[in-house]
Amino acid sequence: MSDNLYELLSSRFPDDPESPCFKLMDGGTVTYGQLTDRVGTLAGFLVAQGVLPGDRVALQVEKSPEAVMIYLATLMAGAVFLPLNSAYTASEVDYFLKDAEPRIFIQDAPGFVRDAGRAPPLAQAVPRNAADLASIIYTSGTTGRSKGAMLTHGNLASNALALHQAWGFSARDVLLHALPIFHVHGLFVALHCAFLSGAPMIWLPKFDDAQVLSGLAGATVMMGVPTFYTRLLANPAFTRDRAAHMRLFVCGSAPLLPSTFAEFQTRTGHTILERYGMSEAVIITTNPLEGERLAGSVGYPLPGVDLRIGGGAETGVIEIKGPSVFSAYWRMPEKTAEEFTADGYFITGDVGRRDPDGRVWISGRAKDLIISGGFNVYPKEIELILDEMDGVTESAVIGLPHPDFGEAVCAVVIGTGDEAAMIAACRTRLAAFKAPKRIYFVEDLPRNAMGKVQKNLLRQRYADAFLR
């Protein structure tokens, strides 16, 4: 067996091909045997279409089992998987396609699977080394230019195996999958844990209160973002009995408010397991499966992850080294060099501290990253658009606490304009989750002695804008 990630995942599939993999909301089922057959056919079709090892296969589609099949087939063919948010606009996608230059760009997953038809299946996975590229995950940059984090077969395999063990996954588990699959949480974290267990998944197209409440009765594990849990708690039908069948609730991709943590514990008797990750390293730390989980803490580094606080201070920028840390940014050697220390640690840009016992706490983000509903948003990208609008002298985009999304995008603008029209204009050029939910008009912005806008003061000034 080579280091191809697909070989690892498929080696853990159940021996019985009739074992369910995806349990669909319409009552249908995709078995592991069907998954394996279709992945082999798709991999053969990709090769027949001229896809060579190392070529990129880009996918921008709605969530479906067919999309997962294309992901696995891309791995099997030795190509590089490039998932794109289905909410991205044409202008946003155009940048990714020009930068990554994929051999194939797929926008209709079921249609692509049909087109593959009866193509001769690939007999075995194309051999890959641990250092070979498996996926590129684009993450927004502070300058507005997205960076492609290059994740290898070894990166993804090491993280999947560590999580599978840390969270106690087994063939007895059933994963409730309501996450999108265009970023690491739903794609790598959730899917890989299920595949390594040969476990079935209750497959939801998206988060929906009623569907999640129904699915909980047959599930043992749920992974979500804070928005999932705040919406469940807002539903009176979400009771202790509804969660009685569950083994584990995992939360990540955005900070979970301590009040949500406490209310969930009171309502259900379950303590949410928070973890910390990012596109460049998948999961970095996790609270313990057995042991105390504290509100606001993201737990301890995974085995093999070396985590330190930069500069040697008690609180500072978190730096990491380990087998799951990405190799480089796609076609950005200078940016890659900037983001690593001389002794090989990746500078995450997240500010935090460690307790004497090693527990990690995240206190903020050095680069003003906003995480809204689990999605990464960098202010500069929105500011560039706002600053072009008539009546706007300058803008500052910040993230503010939001009871549903964790953080909400808010803009503070020097100038005048129609708030609703400006938000609508942003939505024509940006994915909806990036557009401001509020715009405040001011005469001036607070600045330090160097003239830099003090966004921390803006966040304090408007802190309760969405909590009233």
C-alpha positions as CSV (number, residue, x, y, z in Angstrom):
1,M,0.0,0.0,0.0
2,S,1.3,3.4,-0.9
3,D,0.7,6.7,1.0
4,N,-2.3,7.6,-1.1
5,L,-4.9,8.7,1.4
6,Y,-7.6,6.9,-0.5
7,E,-5.9,3.6,0.2
8,L,-5.9,4.3,3.9
9,L,-9.5,5.3,4.0
10,S,-10.8,2.5,1.8
11,S,-8.8,-0.1,3.8
12,R,-11.1,0.7,6.8
13,F,-14.4,0.4,4.8
14,P,-16.6,-2.4,6.1
15,D,-16.1,-6.0,4.8
16,D,-19.8,-6.2,4.0
17,P,-20.5,-4.1,0.9
18,E,-24.1,-3.7,1.9
19,S,-23.1,-1.7,5.0
20,P,-24.7,1.8,4.7
21,C,-22.4,4.8,4.1
22,F,-24.8,7.6,3.4
23,K,-28.3,7.6,4.9
24,L,-30.3,10.1,2.9
25,M,-33.2,12.3,4.0
26,D,-35.5,10.8,1.4
27,G,-35.0,7.4,2.9
28,G,-32.4,6.2,0.4
29,T,-29.1,4.7,1.2
30,V,-25.7,4.6,-0.5
31,T,-23.8,1.6,0.7
32,Y,-20.0,1.3,1.1
33,G,-20.0,-1.2,-1.8
34,Q,-21.7,1.3,-4.1
35,L,-19.4,4.1,-3.0
36,T,-16.3,1.9,-3.8
37,D,-17.6,1.0,-7.2
38,R,-18.5,4.5,-8.2
39,V,-15.2,6.0,-6.9
40,G,-13.3,3.4,-9.0
41,T,-15.4,4.3,-12.1
42,L,-15.0,8.0,-11.5
43,A,-11.2,7.7,-11.0
44,G,-11.0,5.8,-14.3
45,F,-13.0,8.5,-16.0
46,L,-10.8,11.2,-14.7
47,V,-7.7,9.4,-16.0
48,A,-9.5,8.9,-19.3
49,Q,-10.1,12.7,-19.4
50,G,-6.4,13.3,-19.2
51,V,-6.1,13.9,-15.5
52,L,-2.5,13.1,-14.4
53,P,-1.0,12.8,-11.0
54,G,-0.7,16.3,-9.5
55,D,-3.3,17.8,-11.7
56,R,-6.0,19.9,-10.0
57,V,-9.7,18.9,-10.0
58,A,-11.8,21.8,-9.0
59,L,-15.4,21.3,-7.6
60,Q,-18.0,23.9,-7.0
61,V,-21.3,22.1,-6.3
62,E,-24.0,21.7,-3.8
63,K,-23.5,19.1,-1.1
64,S,-24.2,15.5,-2.2
65,P,-22.9,12.0,-2.0
66,E,-21.7,12.4,-5.6
67,A,-19.5,15.3,-4.5
68,V,-17.8,13.0,-2.0
69,M,-17.4,10.4,-4.6
70,I,-15.6,12.9,-6.8
71,Y,-13.3,13.9,-3.9
72,L,-12.4,10.3,-3.3
73,A,-11.9,9.5,-7.0
74,T,-9.6,12.5,-7.3
75,L,-7.4,11.1,-4.5
76,M,-7.5,7.6,-6.1
77,A,-6.4,9.0,-9.4
78,G,-3.4,10.8,-7.7
79,A,-4.8,14.2,-8.5
80,V,-5.3,17.3,-6.3
81,F,-8.7,18.1,-5.0
82,L,-9.8,21.8,-5.0
83,P,-13.2,22.4,-3.3
84,L,-14.8,25.8,-3.8
85,N,-17.6,27.3,-1.7
86,S,-20.9,26.9,-3.6
87,A,-21.7,30.5,-2.6
88,Y,-18.7,32.1,-4.4
89,T,-19.6,34.5,-7.2
90,A,-18.3,34.1,-10.8
91,S,-15.7,36.8,-10.2
92,E,-14.4,35.0,-7.1
93,V,-14.3,31.6,-8.8
94,D,-12.4,33.2,-11.8
95,Y,-9.5,34.0,-9.5
96,F,-9.3,30.5,-8.2
97,L,-9.4,28.9,-11.7
98,K,-6.7,31.3,-13.0
99,D,-4.5,30.7,-9.9
100,A,-4.8,26.9,-9.6
101,E,-5.3,26.1,-13.3
102,P,-7.3,22.9,-12.8
103,R,-7.4,20.2,-15.4
104,I,-11.1,19.8,-14.8
105,F,-13.7,22.2,-13.2
106,I,-16.9,20.5,-12.1
107,Q,-20.1,22.4,-11.3
108,D,-22.7,19.5,-11.5
109,A,-21.7,16.5,-9.4
110,P,-24.6,14.2,-10.2
111,G,-24.2,15.1,-13.9
112,F,-20.5,14.3,-13.8
113,V,-21.1,11.0,-12.1
114,R,-23.6,10.2,-14.9
115,D,-21.2,11.2,-17.6
116,A,-18.7,8.8,-16.1
117,G,-21.2,6.1,-17.0
118,R,-19.5,2.7,-17.5
119,A,-16.0,4.0,-17.9
120,P,-13.4,1.3,-17.1
121,P,-12.7,1.6,-13.4
122,L,-9.3,2.2,-12.1
123,A,-8.0,-1.1,-10.8
124,Q,-6.0,0.4,-7.9
125,A,-5.1,3.8,-6.5
126,V,-2.3,5.7,-8.2
127,P,0.7,5.3,-5.8
128,R,1.5,8.5,-3.9
129,N,4.1,9.4,-1.4
130,A,3.2,11.1,1.9
131,A,4.8,14.4,0.7
132,D,2.7,14.4,-2.5
133,L,-0.1,17.0,-2.8
134,A,-3.6,15.8,-2.0
135,S,-5.7,19.0,-1.8
136,I,-5.5,22.8,-2.0
137,I,-7.8,24.7,0.3
138,Y,-8.1,28.4,-0.4
139,T,-8.1,30.7,2.6
140,S,-8.6,34.4,2.4
141,G,-5.6,36.7,2.8
142,T,-5.4,40.0,4.7
143,T,-4.5,41.7,1.4
144,G,-7.6,40.4,-0.2
145,R,-5.8,37.8,-2.3
146,S,-6.7,34.3,-1.4
147,K,-3.9,31.8,-0.5
148,G,-4.1,28.1,-1.4
149,A,-2.9,26.0,1.5
150,M,-1.3,22.9,0.1
151,L,-2.2,19.8,2.1
152,T,-0.4,16.5,1.4
153,H,-1.5,12.9,1.7
154,G,0.6,12.6,4.8
155,N,-0.8,15.8,6.3
156,L,-4.4,14.6,6.0
157,A,-3.7,11.0,6.9
158,S,-1.9,11.9,10.2
159,N,-4.6,14.3,11.3
160,A,-7.4,11.8,10.4
161,L,-5.8,9.0,12.4
162,A,-5.1,11.3,15.4
163,L,-8.7,12.5,15.5
164,H,-10.2,9.1,15.0
165,Q,-8.3,7.9,18.1
166,A,-8.8,11.1,20.2
167,W,-12.5,11.2,19.7
168,G,-13.0,7.4,20.2
169,F,-14.6,6.7,16.8
170,S,-15.7,3.1,16.1
171,A,-17.9,1.1,13.7
172,R,-20.7,1.5,16.3
173,D,-20.9,5.2,15.6
174,V,-23.3,7.0,13.4
175,L,-22.2,10.5,12.3
176,L,-24.8,13.2,11.8
177,H,-23.3,15.2,8.9
178,A,-24.9,18.6,8.5
179,L,-21.7,20.6,7.6
180,P,-20.8,21.8,4.1
181,I,-18.0,19.9,2.4
182,F,-16.1,22.7,0.8
183,H,-13.8,23.3,3.8
184,V,-11.8,21.2,6.2
185,H,-14.4,20.7,8.9
186,G,-17.0,18.9,6.9
187,L,-14.7,17.5,4.2
188,F,-11.7,16.2,6.1
189,V,-12.6,16.2,9.8
190,A,-16.1,14.7,9.6
191,L,-15.7,12.4,6.5
192,H,-12.4,11.0,7.5
193,C,-13.5,10.0,11.0
194,A,-16.5,8.2,9.6
195,F,-14.5,6.5,6.8
196,L,-11.8,5.3,9.2
197,S,-14.5,3.7,11.3
198,G,-16.5,2.3,8.4
199,A,-19.4,4.1,10.0
200,P,-22.6,5.3,8.4
201,M,-23.5,8.9,8.1
202,I,-26.9,10.5,8.4
203,W,-26.5,12.9,5.4
204,L,-28.1,16.3,5.5
205,P,-27.8,18.7,2.6
206,K,-27.4,21.5,5.2
207,F,-28.3,22.4,8.7
208,D,-32.1,22.3,9.3
209,D,-33.6,22.3,12.8
210,A,-36.2,19.7,12.0
211,Q,-33.9,17.4,10.1
212,V,-31.2,17.6,12.7
213,L,-33.7,16.9,15.5
214,S,-35.0,13.9,13.6
215,G,-31.5,12.6,12.8
216,L,-30.3,12.8,16.4
217,A,-32.4,9.8,17.3
218,G,-30.3,7.6,15.1
219,A,-26.9,9.2,15.5
220,T,-24.1,9.0,18.1
221,V,-21.9,11.9,17.0
222,M,-22.5,15.4,15.7
223,M,-20.0,17.9,14.5
224,G,-21.0,21.5,14.1
225,V,-20.2,25.2,14.3
226,P,-21.6,27.4,17.1
227,T,-24.5,28.5,14.8
228,F,-25.8,24.9,14.8
229,Y,-25.9,24.8,18.6
230,T,-27.4,28.2,19.1
231,R,-30.2,27.3,16.7
232,L,-30.9,24.0,18.4
233,L,-31.1,25.7,21.8
234,A,-33.5,28.2,20.3
235,N,-35.8,25.4,19.4
236,P,-38.1,24.2,22.3
237,A,-38.2,20.8,20.7
238,F,-34.5,20.3,21.4
239,T,-34.8,18.5,24.8
240,R,-32.7,16.2,26.9
241,D,-34.5,13.3,25.5
242,R,-33.6,14.3,21.9
243,A,-29.9,14.1,22.8
244,A,-30.1,11.0,24.9
245,H,-28.9,8.7,22.1
246,M,-25.8,10.8,21.5
247,R,-22.2,10.0,22.5
248,L,-20.5,13.2,21.5
249,F,-21.1,16.8,20.3
250,V,-18.1,18.5,18.7
251,C,-17.8,22.2,17.9
252,G,-15.3,24.3,16.0
253,S,-14.6,26.7,13.1
254,A,-15.6,29.6,15.3
255,P,-15.5,30.6,19.0
256,L,-18.3,29.1,21.1
257,L,-19.8,31.6,23.6
258,P,-19.4,30.4,27.2
259,S,-23.1,31.1,27.6
260,T,-23.9,28.7,24.8
261,F,-21.6,26.1,26.3
262,A,-23.3,26.3,29.7
263,E,-26.9,26.4,28.3
264,F,-26.2,23.3,26.2
265,Q,-24.8,21.4,29.2
266,T,-27.8,22.3,31.3
267,R,-30.4,21.5,28.6
268,T,-28.9,18.2,27.4
269,G,-26.5,16.9,30.0
270,H,-23.8,16.8,27.3
271,T,-20.6,18.9,27.4
272,I,-19.7,20.2,24.0
273,L,-16.2,19.2,22.9
274,E,-14.5,22.2,21.5
275,R,-11.4,22.0,19.2
276,Y,-9.2,24.4,17.3
277,G,-8.1,24.1,13.7
278,M,-7.5,25.9,10.5
279,S,-7.1,25.2,6.8
280,E,-3.3,25.1,7.0
281,A,-3.2,22.3,9.6
282,V,-6.7,20.8,9.9
283,I,-7.2,20.2,13.7
284,I,-4.5,21.4,16.0
285,T,-5.9,21.0,19.5
286,T,-8.9,19.3,21.1
287,N,-10.6,19.1,24.5
288,P,-10.3,15.6,25.9
289,L,-12.9,12.9,25.2
290,E,-12.4,11.7,28.8
291,G,-11.6,14.5,31.2
292,E,-12.6,18.1,31.9
293,R,-13.8,20.3,29.1
294,L,-13.7,24.0,30.0
295,A,-15.8,26.7,28.3
296,G,-13.5,28.9,26.2
297,S,-10.6,26.5,26.1
298,V,-9.8,24.6,22.9
299,G,-8.0,21.8,24.9
300,Y,-4.6,20.3,24.3
301,P,-2.4,19.9,21.2
302,L,-3.0,16.6,19.3
303,P,-0.3,14.0,19.6
304,G,2.6,15.0,17.4
305,V,1.7,18.7,17.3
306,D,4.3,21.0,18.9
307,L,2.6,24.3,19.9
308,R,4.3,27.3,21.4
309,I,3.5,31.0,22.1
310,G,5.7,33.2,19.9
311,G,8.1,35.5,21.6
312,G,8.1,33.5,24.8
313,A,5.4,35.7,26.4
314,E,2.5,34.3,28.4
315,T,0.1,35.5,25.7
316,G,1.1,35.8,22.0
317,V,0.7,34.5,18.5
318,I,0.4,30.7,18.4
319,E,3.1,28.9,16.4
320,I,2.8,25.2,15.5
321,K,4.9,22.4,14.0
322,G,3.7,18.9,13.2
323,P,2.8,16.2,10.7
324,S,-0.5,17.8,9.7
325,V,0.9,21.3,9.1
326,F,0.6,22.2,5.4
327,S,3.7,22.3,3.1
328,A,3.3,25.7,1.5
329,Y,1.0,28.2,-0.1
330,W,0.3,27.4,-3.8
331,R,2.6,29.5,-6.0
332,M,3.4,31.9,-3.2
333,P,7.0,31.1,-2.0
334,E,7.5,34.5,-0.5
335,K,4.3,34.4,1.5
336,T,5.1,30.9,2.6
337,A,8.5,32.1,3.9
338,E,6.9,34.9,5.8
339,E,4.5,32.6,7.6
340,F,7.1,30.2,8.9
341,T,9.8,30.9,11.5
342,A,13.4,30.1,10.9
343,D,13.1,26.9,12.9
344,G,10.1,25.7,10.9
345,Y,7.1,26.7,13.0
346,F,4.0,27.9,11.2
347,I,2.8,31.3,12.5
348,T,-1.0,30.8,12.8
349,G,-1.9,34.5,13.4
350,D,-4.1,33.5,16.3
351,V,-3.4,34.9,19.7
352,G,-3.6,32.7,22.7
353,R,-2.0,31.3,25.8
354,R,-1.3,27.9,27.5
355,D,-2.0,26.9,31.0
356,P,0.8,25.3,33.0
357,D,-0.8,21.9,32.3
358,G,-0.7,22.6,28.5
359,R,-4.4,23.6,27.9
360,V,-4.8,26.2,25.2
361,W,-7.0,29.3,25.2
362,I,-7.6,31.5,22.1
363,S,-8.0,35.1,22.9
364,G,-8.1,36.7,19.4
365,R,-6.7,36.9,15.9
366,A,-3.7,38.9,15.1
367,K,-4.8,39.4,11.5
368,D,-8.4,40.5,12.2
369,L,-9.9,37.4,10.8
370,I,-13.7,37.2,11.2
371,I,-15.3,33.8,11.5
372,S,-19.0,34.1,10.8
373,G,-21.1,31.0,10.9
374,G,-17.9,28.9,10.6
375,F,-16.7,30.6,7.5
376,N,-13.5,32.7,7.3
377,V,-13.9,36.3,6.3
378,Y,-11.0,38.8,6.0
379,P,-12.0,42.5,6.3
380,K,-9.7,43.8,3.6
381,E,-11.6,42.0,0.8
382,I,-14.9,43.8,1.9
383,E,-13.1,47.1,2.5
384,L,-11.7,47.2,-1.0
385,I,-15.3,47.0,-2.3
386,L,-16.8,49.5,0.1
387,D,-14.0,52.0,-0.5
388,E,-15.0,52.1,-4.2
389,M,-18.6,53.2,-3.5
390,D,-19.8,56.7,-4.0
391,G,-19.8,58.7,-0.8
392,V,-17.3,56.5,1.0
393,T,-14.0,58.0,2.1
394,E,-12.8,55.0,4.0
395,S,-14.1,51.9,5.6
396,A,-13.2,49.5,8.4
397,V,-14.7,46.1,8.6
398,I,-14.8,44.3,11.9
399,G,-16.4,41.2,13.4
400,L,-18.9,41.6,16.3
401,P,-20.4,39.1,18.7
402,H,-23.5,37.5,17.3
403,P,-25.8,35.0,19.1
404,D,-26.3,32.9,16.0
405,F,-23.2,33.3,13.8
406,G,-20.6,33.6,16.5
407,E,-19.4,36.8,14.8
408,A,-21.2,39.0,12.3
409,V,-19.5,41.2,9.6
410,C,-20.0,44.9,10.3
411,A,-18.6,47.9,8.5
412,V,-17.8,51.3,9.9
413,V,-17.7,53.9,7.1
414,I,-16.4,57.5,6.9
415,G,-19.0,59.1,4.5
416,T,-22.6,58.7,3.6
417,G,-24.8,56.3,1.8
418,D,-27.8,54.0,1.8
419,E,-27.1,51.1,4.1
420,A,-29.4,48.6,2.5
421,A,-28.2,49.5,-1.0
422,M,-24.6,49.2,-0.1
423,I,-25.1,45.8,1.6
424,A,-27.0,44.6,-1.5
425,A,-24.1,45.9,-3.8
426,C,-21.6,43.9,-1.7
427,R,-23.7,40.7,-2.1
428,T,-23.4,41.0,-5.9
429,R,-19.6,40.8,-5.7
430,L,-19.1,38.6,-2.6
431,A,-20.5,35.4,-1.2
432,A,-23.4,36.3,1.1
433,F,-21.6,35.3,4.3
434,K,-18.9,38.0,3.6
435,A,-21.3,40.9,3.1
436,P,-21.8,43.3,6.0
437,K,-24.9,42.7,8.1
438,R,-24.7,46.3,9.3
439,I,-23.0,49.5,8.2
440,Y,-22.4,52.4,10.5
441,F,-21.6,55.9,9.2
442,V,-19.1,58.1,11.1
443,E,-17.1,61.3,10.7
444,D,-13.8,59.8,11.7
445,L,-12.2,56.5,12.7
446,P,-10.0,56.0,15.8
447,R,-6.3,55.8,15.0
448,N,-3.1,55.2,16.7
449,A,0.0,57.5,16.5
450,M,1.0,55.8,13.3
451,G,-2.4,56.6,11.7
452,K,-3.5,52.9,11.7
453,V,-7.2,52.4,12.4
454,Q,-7.7,50.9,15.9
455,K,-10.3,48.2,15.1
456,N,-10.2,47.0,18.7
457,L,-11.8,50.3,19.8
458,L,-14.5,49.9,17.1
459,R,-15.2,46.4,18.3
460,Q,-15.6,47.8,21.8
461,R,-17.9,50.7,20.6
462,Y,-20.3,48.4,18.7
463,A,-19.8,45.3,20.8
464,D,-23.5,44.8,21.6
465,A,-24.9,45.8,18.2
466,F,-26.3,42.3,17.6
467,L,-26.9,41.3,21.2
468,R,-29.5,43.8,22.1
